[in-house]
Amino acid sequence: MTRDPEEATDGPTDPRVHPEESPGFGEEPAGLEDIEVDRDVTIGEATPRELAATDVAPLVGADATEKVRDLREGDAVERRRAALALGEESRTPGVVDALAADGLADDDADVRQFAVESLGQLGGDRAAEAASAALDDPDPWVRAEAVVALDRIDRGAHEVRIERALDDDHHAVVRNALVSLYKHRGEALLPDLLDATESESERLREWSAHLLAGVDDDRARDRLDAIAGDETEPQVVRSTAARALDADPGKFRRQFTGGTEDRSADLPGESTLNRRPDL
């Protein structure tokens, strides 16, 4: 299936989709030390078991009681897996309370993140209350996931809480809030999007330019034109602005699917919004 080049996408095109636009295209590095890694990429250490923590297959057939036990008593990998798997259960007070009371109180940030993700899937007032509290979590990826959860539960009802996330000091949290608010407010988000194009974060500048594609206003077009021609901007930001200028605003808004409930990622850390948004 061929995608309409003018169709709104789930986000700014990743330069990996267009190799010729990627940094280092056509170069032949002599070794790993010659390869530049940018955009906040970090390389850590993890065991194969830890990398498989998001695979809930080992819990297929386990009932909710077993998963709650793993969430409370298991090692870090078992707790992470249980936190995710509980999101597939029916919404019962026992499941929601376990995620809210135990999952969100866990010392492991990944457990807290997966717990709030599951709360977003389950929904309900208790889940929304817990997700709102997670907006104050010390880990930015947990806070980013909390925005996802509130958006998924009811972005309109929790608009004020989501809007407060625009003041967060981490780009992933602010980006998630912008996407949620854009889906709710549409063109009315213009002032916030224009502010975000001035952010110190390259990712926020890129995403605000992408969302401005759906704003039929001369202020949006003028700002996009300035970004596209700004030689000091990274190429990915300039390219996003140029594509936004070419887009039809009405069509973009109708087809925009960059919602916070997206689950298209294949690997941990590659979700568009939850875990570590790959912007």
Backbone torsions as a table, in degrees:
resi	resn	phi	psi	omega
1	MET	NA	129.8	-179.2
2	THR	-95.0	125.2	179.9
3	ARG	-79.6	136.9	174.5
4	ASP	-60.7	123.4	-177.6
5	PRO	-61.5	-19.8	179.7
6	GLU	-94.8	-2.2	-177.8
7	GLU	-71.5	139.6	177.1
8	ALA	-63.7	140.1	-179.4
9	THR	-108.1	176.1	178.8
10	ASP	-71.7	-6.1	179.1
11	GLY	171.0	175.1	177.5
12	PRO	-55.0	137.5	-178.0
13	THR	-58.8	127.5	177.4
14	ASP	-69.7	129.7	-178.9
15	PRO	-57.9	-18.8	177.8
16	ARG	-67.1	-20.8	178.3
17	VAL	-72.3	-28.3	179.3
18	HIS	-120.5	86.2	-174.8
19	PRO	-54.0	-33.5	-177.0
20	GLU	-67.6	-16.4	178.9
21	GLU	-97.7	-2.1	-175.6
22	SER	-81.4	144.7	176.3
23	PRO	-57.0	134.8	177.0
24	GLY	86.9	3.4	-179.6
25	PHE	-61.5	131.8	177.9
26	GLY	86.7	-4.0	179.5
27	GLU	-93.5	154.9	179.4
28	GLU	-121.2	89.0	-178.9
29	PRO	-65.1	143.6	-179.5
30	ALA	-71.9	-28.0	-179.1
31	GLY	-167.3	178.7	-177.2
32	LEU	-60.1	-31.7	-177.9
33	GLU	-66.6	-16.7	-179.6
34	ASP	-91.5	-2.8	-178.4
35	ILE	-93.2	122.0	-179.8
36	GLU	-83.9	130.2	176.6
37	VAL	-111.5	124.6	-175.1
38	ASP	-129.3	-173.1	176.9
39	ARG	60.1	46.3	172.7
40	ASP	61.3	28.5	177.4
41	VAL	-76.2	132.1	176.2
42	THR	-125.1	146.6	178.8
43	ILE	-114.0	117.0	-178.1
44	GLY	-114.8	-170.3	179.8
45	GLU	-120.5	135.9	177.9
46	ALA	-154.1	145.7	178.2
47	THR	-78.8	159.0	176.3
48	PRO	-55.1	-35.6	179.5
49	ARG	-66.1	-41.0	178.8
50	GLU	-65.9	-38.0	179.2
51	LEU	-67.1	-22.0	-179.4
52	ALA	-95.4	12.8	-176.0
53	ALA	-64.7	-23.1	-179.9
54	THR	-88.5	0.2	177.3
55	ASP	-86.9	108.0	-176.5
56	VAL	-88.7	4.1	-179.3
57	ALA	-53.8	-38.6	179.3
58	PRO	-61.1	-16.1	-178.9
59	LEU	-101.1	4.9	176.0
60	VAL	-61.5	127.6	-178.5
61	GLY	95.8	-17.5	178.1
62	ALA	-76.5	142.2	178.9
63	ASP	-87.3	174.4	-175.9
64	ALA	-60.8	-34.8	-179.5
65	THR	-62.4	-41.9	178.5
66	GLU	-65.2	-40.0	180.0
67	LYS	-66.9	-40.6	177.8
68	VAL	-63.8	-38.7	177.9
69	ARG	-62.5	-43.4	177.8
70	ASP	-63.2	-38.7	-179.9
71	LEU	-62.8	-34.6	-176.4
72	ARG	-89.3	-32.4	-169.2
73	GLU	-121.3	-10.2	-174.9
74	GLY	-76.5	173.7	173.2
75	ASP	-76.8	-178.5	-173.6
76	ALA	-57.3	-44.1	-179.4
77	VAL	-64.9	-43.8	179.4
78	GLU	-64.5	-36.8	179.8
79	ARG	-69.7	-40.5	178.0
80	ARG	-62.1	-47.0	-178.4
81	ARG	-62.9	-42.2	-179.9
82	ALA	-65.5	-39.1	179.6
83	ALA	-60.3	-40.8	177.7
84	LEU	-70.6	-44.3	-175.8
85	ALA	-65.0	-30.3	-179.7
86	LEU	-66.9	-20.3	176.5
87	GLY	-69.1	-14.6	179.5
88	GLU	-93.3	-3.8	179.3
89	GLU	-81.1	168.5	172.4
90	SER	-70.5	150.6	-179.4
91	ARG	-76.2	104.0	176.9
92	THR	-123.4	156.1	178.9
93	PRO	-55.9	-37.6	-178.7
94	GLY	-65.1	-42.6	-179.2
95	VAL	-68.9	-48.4	-178.2
96	VAL	-63.7	-42.5	-179.6
97	ASP	-64.8	-36.7	179.1
98	ALA	-64.9	-43.8	179.2
99	LEU	-65.9	-41.7	-177.1
100	ALA	-73.3	-44.7	-174.5
101	ALA	-83.7	-40.3	-176.8
102	ASP	-97.5	-48.7	-177.7
103	GLY	-61.3	-45.5	-176.8
104	LEU	-80.5	-6.1	176.3
105	ALA	-102.7	1.8	-176.4
106	ASP	-66.9	147.7	177.7
107	ASP	-70.8	-22.5	-177.9
108	ASP	-86.8	120.7	-177.8
109	ALA	-62.5	-33.8	179.1
110	ASP	-65.5	-38.2	177.2
111	VAL	-61.9	-44.7	179.5
112	ARG	-62.8	-40.4	-179.3
113	GLN	-64.9	-45.9	179.8
114	PHE	-68.3	-32.1	178.1
115	ALA	-65.1	-44.0	-179.8
116	VAL	-71.1	-29.6	174.0
117	GLU	-61.9	-45.3	179.7
118	SER	-66.4	-36.8	176.7
119	LEU	-61.6	-37.8	176.9
120	GLY	-64.2	-35.8	178.3
121	GLN	-70.6	-37.1	-177.5
122	LEU	-75.4	-40.1	178.0
123	GLY	74.1	-176.7	-179.4
124	GLY	100.6	165.8	-175.7
125	ASP	-64.5	-42.1	-179.0
126	ARG	-64.4	-40.4	178.6
127	ALA	-65.3	-41.0	179.7
128	ALA	-65.1	-38.7	178.0
129	GLU	-62.7	-43.4	179.8
130	ALA	-67.5	-41.3	178.7
131	ALA	-63.9	-37.7	178.0
132	SER	-62.3	-41.2	178.3
133	ALA	-64.4	-32.8	-179.1
134	ALA	-69.6	-12.5	175.7
135	LEU	-64.7	-14.8	178.8
136	ASP	-104.5	10.6	-179.9
137	ASP	-62.0	144.8	179.3
138	PRO	-67.7	-20.4	-179.4
139	ASP	-91.8	126.5	-176.0
140	PRO	-64.6	-30.7	-178.3
141	TRP	-73.5	-27.4	173.3
142	VAL	-69.4	-43.5	178.1
143	ARG	-62.4	-41.1	178.1
144	ALA	-61.2	-40.0	178.8
145	GLU	-68.8	-31.8	178.3
146	ALA	-64.1	-37.0	175.4
147	VAL	-63.4	-42.1	177.6
148	VAL	-57.9	-46.2	-177.1
149	ALA	-63.2	-45.5	180.0
150	LEU	-64.8	-38.0	176.5
151	ASP	-62.2	-43.6	-176.8
152	ARG	-70.0	-38.2	-179.2
153	ILE	-67.1	-50.3	177.6
154	ASP	-175.9	93.4	-174.9
155	ARG	-64.5	-30.7	179.4
156	GLY	-71.4	-45.2	-178.5
157	ALA	-65.7	-29.1	-176.7
158	HIS	-109.4	24.2	-177.5
159	GLU	-56.7	-43.7	-176.7
160	VAL	-64.5	-42.6	178.9
161	ARG	-65.5	-40.6	178.9
162	ILE	-65.9	-38.9	179.9
163	GLU	-61.9	-35.8	179.0
164	ARG	-61.6	-26.7	-179.7
165	ALA	-67.5	-14.9	176.6
166	LEU	-64.3	-19.7	-179.9
167	ASP	-91.6	3.1	179.9
168	ASP	-65.1	156.3	-178.7
169	ASP	-94.2	9.0	179.4
170	HIS	-118.9	134.9	-174.4
171	HIS	-60.4	-34.7	-176.9
172	ALA	-66.9	-38.3	179.5
173	VAL	-67.3	-46.7	-179.0
174	VAL	-64.8	-41.5	-179.9
175	ARG	-60.7	-44.2	-179.9
176	ASN	-63.4	-39.2	178.9
177	ALA	-65.4	-41.2	178.6
178	LEU	-61.3	-44.6	-179.5
179	VAL	-62.7	-45.5	-179.7
180	SER	-62.5	-47.1	-178.8
181	LEU	-66.3	-33.9	177.6
182	TYR	-64.6	-41.7	179.3
183	LYS	-64.4	-29.5	-178.3
184	HIS	-87.1	-40.7	-173.3
185	ARG	-103.3	-23.8	-178.0
186	GLY	65.1	-132.6	-174.2
187	GLU	-62.0	-20.4	-179.8
188	ALA	-66.0	-13.0	179.7
189	LEU	-82.3	2.3	-175.0
190	LEU	-48.0	-49.9	-178.3
191	PRO	-57.5	-40.9	179.6
192	ASP	-68.7	-37.3	179.3
193	LEU	-67.4	-40.3	177.8
194	LEU	-63.2	-40.8	176.8
195	ASP	-60.9	-41.3	-177.1
196	ALA	-67.3	-24.9	177.3
197	THR	-69.2	-11.2	178.1
198	GLU	-101.6	5.4	-176.9
199	SER	-64.3	152.8	174.3
200	GLU	-69.9	-20.4	-178.0
201	SER	-82.9	122.9	176.3
202	GLU	-59.2	-37.9	-178.6
203	ARG	-64.4	-42.3	179.3
204	LEU	-68.2	-37.6	176.8
205	ARG	-63.4	-40.1	179.3
206	GLU	-64.7	-47.5	-176.9
207	TRP	-70.7	-36.5	177.4
208	SER	-65.5	-37.7	175.8
209	ALA	-63.2	-41.3	178.6
210	HIS	-60.4	-46.1	-177.6
211	LEU	-70.7	-27.0	177.2
212	LEU	-64.8	-14.7	176.1
213	ALA	-59.7	-25.8	-178.2
214	GLY	-96.1	12.7	-178.9
215	VAL	-111.9	113.1	-178.5
216	ASP	-88.6	80.0	-175.0
217	ASP	-152.2	138.9	-179.3
218	ASP	-60.7	-31.3	178.8
219	ARG	-64.0	-38.3	177.7
220	ALA	-67.7	-45.5	-178.9
221	ARG	-64.6	-40.3	179.6
222	ASP	-63.7	-40.8	-179.6
223	ARG	-68.9	-41.0	178.4
224	LEU	-63.3	-40.1	178.7
225	ASP	-63.3	-39.2	178.9
226	ALA	-66.6	-40.8	179.6
227	ILE	-66.2	-45.0	-177.6
228	ALA	-61.0	-28.7	-178.5
229	GLY	-100.2	7.1	-177.1
230	ASP	-87.2	106.4	-177.2
231	GLU	-66.4	-16.5	179.8
232	THR	-83.7	-11.3	179.7
233	GLU	-81.8	146.6	172.7
234	PRO	-58.8	150.3	-176.3
235	GLN	-57.8	-36.8	-176.9
236	VAL	-65.8	-34.4	177.8
237	VAL	-71.0	-44.2	179.5
238	ARG	-63.1	-42.2	-179.8
239	SER	-64.8	-39.8	178.5
240	THR	-62.4	-43.2	178.5
241	ALA	-63.3	-40.8	-180.0
242	ALA	-64.1	-41.9	178.1
243	ARG	-66.2	-37.1	179.3
244	ALA	-63.6	-36.9	177.9
245	LEU	-64.1	-33.4	-177.7
246	ASP	-81.5	-13.7	-175.2
247	ALA	-78.6	152.9	172.8
248	ASP	-86.3	117.5	-174.0
249	PRO	-56.5	-44.3	-179.5
250	GLY	-64.4	-43.5	179.1
251	LYS	-64.9	-39.2	178.9
252	PHE	-59.6	-47.5	-177.7
253	ARG	-63.6	-40.0	-178.8
254	ARG	-67.9	-33.9	-173.4
255	GLN	-102.1	-2.5	-177.4
256	PHE	-62.3	124.8	-179.2
257	THR	-126.0	18.8	-177.9
258	GLY	-78.4	50.0	-174.5
259	GLY	-82.6	163.5	-174.8
260	THR	-78.1	-2.5	176.6
261	GLU	-95.2	6.4	-179.2
262	ASP	-59.6	136.1	-179.7
263	ARG	-133.0	43.6	-172.7
264	SER	-87.1	-7.0	-174.7
265	ALA	-72.1	148.1	178.7
266	ASP	-99.1	-24.7	-173.8
267	LEU	-127.2	151.8	176.3
268	PRO	-57.7	137.3	179.2
269	GLY	88.2	-2.3	-178.2
270	GLU	-112.7	8.1	179.1
271	SER	-64.4	147.6	178.3
272	THR	-61.3	-36.3	-177.5
273	LEU	-127.5	-51.3	-176.3
274	ASN	-74.8	174.6	-172.8
275	ARG	51.7	-121.9	-179.3
276	ARG	-110.0	98.6	-176.4
277	PRO	-54.0	125.7	-178.5
278	ASP	-89.5	87.5	-175.7
279	LEU	-95.8	NA	NA
